[in-house]
Amino acid sequence: MKIFHVNKYYYLKGGAESVYFNDAALLREHGHQIIPFSMQSDKNFASPYQEYFIKNSDFYGKSLNPFRKIKAAFHLLYSSEAKKKARDLILKTKPELVHFHNIYHQMSPSFLPILKKEFNLPVVMTAHDYKLVCPNYSCLSQGQICKKCFKGDYTQIIKNRCHKGSLLSSTLLAAEMTLHKKWQIYENNIDVIIAPSRFMKKTLRQGGIKNEIKVLPNFIDLEQFSWDGRPRLGDGLLYVGRLSEEKGLFTLLEALKKLPEKIPLKIVGTGELLENLLQYISKNGLQKQVSLLGYKQGEELRDLIRNSRLVVVPSISYENCPLSLLEAMALGKPVLASRIGGIPELIENDSNLQRGALFEPGDALDLAQKIALYYGDEPLLVEWGQKARAYVEIYHSPGKYYQGLMKIYALAKEISQHNVNQNLK
């Protein structure tokens, strides 16, 4: 099958991109042809189709002059370039199905209508965040969970300046959401939405999304995660992910201060909170306890996970199906994580298969108590680690994911053909 595979970044920027490239590799292994469509960037991997990639557009770039910001703002609402280049690439390659991931803002969904009106293509979308129901994509406002926009009043994002505290960018996102909802651009042009967690599906339904939604959790390429059958206990705590507000890093640092013993913490990742974290660490005398390691990947990252004792996921916003959590479990590493979003589905959906522990999001005392309770319990950590690896092998394997994805593609084709037949009547 030829698959038109879309994501705004064509390099490993975050979790959505990891899933995008993992999907592409898995599909190629099974004989499918992948036709990528993305944005231009010096960071991109090479692609035979890169001449069709659209120009990089970033409204939030600090170096942009006012004219370029205005141009980028219109691009966010509607990109004629994305529409034209998508049409050209489809005409050249003649795909049988479209699967898109993260296209918001920089790419815009302007090319979606031609997929149906001009080419009658089945369309699948993987929802990596909550953008379909929240202009700010995270259901987070002023550090608190927020669902005020679920009823369609997108002025809430302006009133609360939800996006980076900026009135201008919050207003732009409200305008974007209002226009796209008015045009029903996602509702009318997607056959099936993939939700990587049951929580994601429930939340999209609460926000009024009526498209067909199928739950398909992310997968892990287990061949990259060597395993000898017994977890390595390791030492210290480890965080892996973006350095951003919704990840709850200050909850983690506050918890460290409350511990009776000085347990080391390694933080892996980059992001806009770096300077704030450095200031907090210095102000609170945590320099000898906390190490900021920057971005890591591949075997270097896997070794950091293996050599830690506990991986911590302290998010304060609705996580979906975090790869950082799955990667930890694939290496037999227990996880302490916030009881929020889709995380509980991965940690303790069955008391007999508990693979870590949950704490209340944003509650540093609860997290500190959980660390103190479990950190020294080596037999329990070994048991949790073994169960974690077994769980990933059963429920997050490439084979299981591929079977589920093929069923979703078949359903998308069925729905698309049904709609074509209805339009012909």
NORURSUL-V955750 format. One record per pair of residues at least 4 apart in sequence whose C-alpha atoms are under 6 Angstrom apart, sorted by the first residue. I is the first residue (numbers start at 1). J is the second residue. Records with the same first field share a line. If there is no record, write none. Layout:
I=J, J
This chain:
1=32
2=33, 95, 96
3=34, 35, 95, 97, 98
4=35, 95, 98
5=35, 36, 99, 100
6=36, 37, 100
7=38, 101, 102, 103
8=38, 39, 103
9=39
10=44
11=44, 45
12=17
18=22
19=23
27=32
28=32
37=53
38=53
39=53, 54, 55, 56
40=53, 54, 55, 56
52=85
57=72, 106
59=69, 72
64=68, 69
68=72
75=79
76=105, 106, 108
77=176
78=108, 110
79=110
82=86, 111
83=110, 111
90=94
97=121, 122
98=123
99=123, 124, 125
100=125
101=125, 126
103=107, 108
104=108
114=118
115=119, 121
116=120, 121
122=412, 413, 416
123=190, 191
124=191, 192, 193
125=193, 194
126=193, 194
127=195
129=137
130=134, 137, 138
131=135, 137
133=150, 207
134=139
135=173, 177
139=145, 146
140=144, 145, 146
141=146, 162
149=153, 154
150=207
154=174
157=161, 162, 170
158=170, 171
161=165, 166, 167, 170
163=170
166=170
167=171
177=181
180=184, 185
184=188
186=190
191=412
192=212, 213, 412
193=213
194=213, 214, 215
195=200, 201, 214, 215
196=215, 216, 217, 321
197=215, 217, 320, 342
199=341, 342
204=209
205=209
219=396, 397, 398
220=396, 397
231=332, 382, 385
233=309
234=307, 308, 309
235=308, 309
236=263, 264, 265, 308, 309
237=265, 308, 310, 311
238=265, 266, 311
239=267, 311, 312
240=268
241=269
242=269, 270, 271
243=270, 271, 273
244=271, 273
246=315, 316, 317
247=315, 316
248=314, 315, 316
250=254
251=362, 364
254=364
255=364, 368
259=368
264=289, 290
265=290
266=290, 291
267=292
268=293, 294, 295
269=294, 295
270=294, 295
279=283
281=286, 287
286=290
296=301
297=301
310=334, 335
311=335
312=335, 336, 337
313=337
314=337, 338
315=338
316=361, 362
318=340, 341
319=341, 342
320=342
321=342
323=327
328=333
329=333, 388, 389
330=389, 392
332=385, 386, 388, 389
333=385
334=355, 356, 384, 385
335=356
336=356, 357, 358
337=358
338=358, 359, 360, 361
339=344, 358, 359, 360
344=348
345=349
347=355, 356
348=354
355=384, 387, 388
359=366, 367
369=373
371=375
381=385
384=388
387=391
391=395
392=396
393=397
398=402
412=416
